């Protein structure tokens, strides 16, 4: 047997991040409490360097390395950069929050970096096994993060639920993968795809395997009917962690869907399309309707996530390049919106006070007109009202659905988004039309303020120039 | 000389950027802010004038065209241009906004900078709606319009403002999302979002009917037509004066404009098939809503219902064309109907704005809109009474005012379509006169009813300027509608030619 040392260049970003996570773990041991900020700085620097490495090592051709386990392509590169960038934002917003609550520990950053690593492994997976590895690395890190505040009962409960349900879903996914392996004799995406198109769609084992894979996928996305964990985890976790769970993993979930369903099981498109239609319709319906009944903003945003997942699925199920582009655009934009939304929630919270109830947003316009305006932009963007970028995300997805003659699905989508508008408007109403109950001035460090402002204004700016990100996504999808 | 300038972009972006500046300047130097806002609105009006001056009335082609690619992947363009249908409405927008800014001068003390900024931004967005020739661009402006209005009603509105503004937003949003799906559908049929390309797109009857219904949902809510009008009285009553003025004078016209730009040319056969529906809805609006207006106790509500009735005339004028086409003797009747509808839109823009401003004048002094709280205002405010009576007469369609021209043209045209249409439409001359003049009688004339009225001060020079200018506009348009009709002649003739040809 010939043993060949594969080139490490394509996986350099992941290797670097892994090394840095270990380095930070060790360095943090030697830091005193007041030097902890160094851990934070190192984390951010690692992420920035990881972006540079992706940029420097990017190639024009897709490369498959490690005997077909890992792929380095344009879509992966774009998604990785998005994940790194949004993680930087999430850590930035989280800093003040963690410091105020004595949660500013080195472990947070180490675990979070492992989560980021897990996501990027998923993004660059080319076989079922690699996907599963990345997924579990992400999931285990997230379980720990949810329970990061040891004194919080809610946090522990949420982590427990998340862990049990997540393990179940991983089991389903693995079961599905094993069936597909049984039917095709391979775990590498290209050869699975080849075997599937050869055997045709009638293979019962294959379709069963697909169903289980979709179940696992739906759980990771938080799509109805496998959404039960989402509100509880969003609610129970410390807001800094909710922010992290709510933003980047959606991009990773998109990558997961692309790798599993498109790279691996594209020949079964007709089968999984129907499954995704059901998931998408249910998610949009339940997410939007139940969000209305929430009085806690974290739960409300959790249900809003569910409805957005429905829209992302619409783009994927179209099964066209434009549909994938639209879904990719949507998931990146959604991660940005969630980042900003939870960022504002953290801005309003302070030591001993969590701005979790909708009533805490009353009169924000009087307390801080600027951040009220940012939150308004974010809310209108989530609602999909032009000229914010959220509208374009919806527009592109709807176009994808109409293009495959599923206009009825587009009608369902817009119908539920009308219902959705109501609860986003309610936040704007509370901020602008009501008098403040709580007059405490907002305190936030200047870097958080700048980042939040950029985040909010991006909703408008990307709305004026949606082509900027869209063309990147289109190029990435076309190349892979 | 102006042909090469991006005048449309200027008219759109000058007030929007100006509005952002006004917003940023804050409320510290409120007076300077007011002057800045006024300067921006006047400048925008001046910038928009070359659209009239440089307009070539002899052609139905789009003029002042600006076309740049915007989202190339989906073939979306930043595509602006105007014809004789949109140009008068753009000038109406820039004209009315100036008075809205002046009307807010002393009245708005709570966050004046944000208030003025909202109106300036809305001005730009509304001009954008009229000027867009790309469907996505149109939709972006169309929806973006909701955000400032939502805030205006919600922040500066009356006691029940939250209910009114959320109802307003959801109602209009509900209407328009289905239009979005229709637009996307047509994109896949034609490969472009160019509205003019949609006009020439061949569509089957079922497709046309579905598209027509989607458009109807959007435009009927906006106009508003009976039975989807219920948001309007609520929004009007709760909105601050400026909000009511913009709502009545311009936003409603956007619905009417939509019928001309989208429904009729894109789905002519469906419009033909379903014209009975629109005509009945219009006639119900004219007659039934007229009676509803009669029993109102609140002045703003009364004018709101009167707006619905008047907009019924507009849609009636637009949709009787098919009945007229079927009647070979009536050669120019169709022209008359659509032009009448257009004149009615512009004229109603002036009159409803003026009436809402009149109510605003009273409300600022007495803080009540109930008719019963007034009586004998003429004794303490003779000058104001003169203006109010004049505008009321115009609203009732007195010959010599602009209100007469549009109504007369539409009634004339409906005679060529069907006697009973004309008969029902003409009842407005009686009902309209009844509710308007009865209100004027109870508010303005009679003996001084109470201390509030006795203490009233007549209008100041600022208010005279506003009401005087609008009165002049109403009078000029009423006596000499020629210039307005001439600019739209070619475009409407072209539209009708297009509509007369079946797409099947």
HADDOCK unambig.tbl for C-alpha pairs under 7 A between the chains (distance, minus, plus):
assign (segid A and resid 385 and name CA) (segid B and resid 143 and name CA) 6.57 0.50 0.50
assign (segid A and resid 386 and name CA) (segid B and resid 140 and name CA) 5.13 0.50 0.50
assign (segid A and resid 386 and name CA) (segid B and resid 143 and name CA) 5.93 0.50 0.50
assign (segid A and resid 386 and name CA) (segid B and resid 144 and name CA) 5.38 0.50 0.50
assign (segid A and resid 387 and name CA) (segid B and resid 140 and name CA) 5.67 0.50 0.50
assign (segid A and resid 387 and name CA) (segid B and resid 144 and name CA) 5.83 0.50 0.50
assign (segid A and resid 399 and name CA) (segid B and resid 184 and name CA) 6.02 0.50 0.50
assign (segid A and resid 402 and name CA) (segid B and resid 185 and name CA) 6.37 0.50 0.50
assign (segid A and resid 403 and name CA) (segid B and resid 188 and name CA) 6.43 0.50 0.50
assign (segid A and resid 410 and name CA) (segid B and resid 181 and name CA) 6.83 0.50 0.50
assign (segid A and resid 411 and name CA) (segid B and resid 181 and name CA) 6.82 0.50 0.50
assign (segid A and resid 414 and name CA) (segid B and resid 177 and name CA) 6.10 0.50 0.50
assign (segid A and resid 418 and name CA) (segid B and resid 173 and name CA) 6.83 0.50 0.50
assign (segid A and resid 418 and name CA) (segid B and resid 174 and name CA) 6.02 0.50 0.50
assign (segid A and resid 432 and name CA) (segid B and resid 155 and name CA) 6.56 0.50 0.50
assign (segid A and resid 433 and name CA) (segid B and resid 154 and name CA) 5.86 0.50 0.50
assign (segid A and resid 433 and name CA) (segid B and resid 155 and name CA) 5.32 0.50 0.50
assign (segid A and resid 467 and name CA) (segid B and resid 71 and name CA) 4.98 0.50 0.50
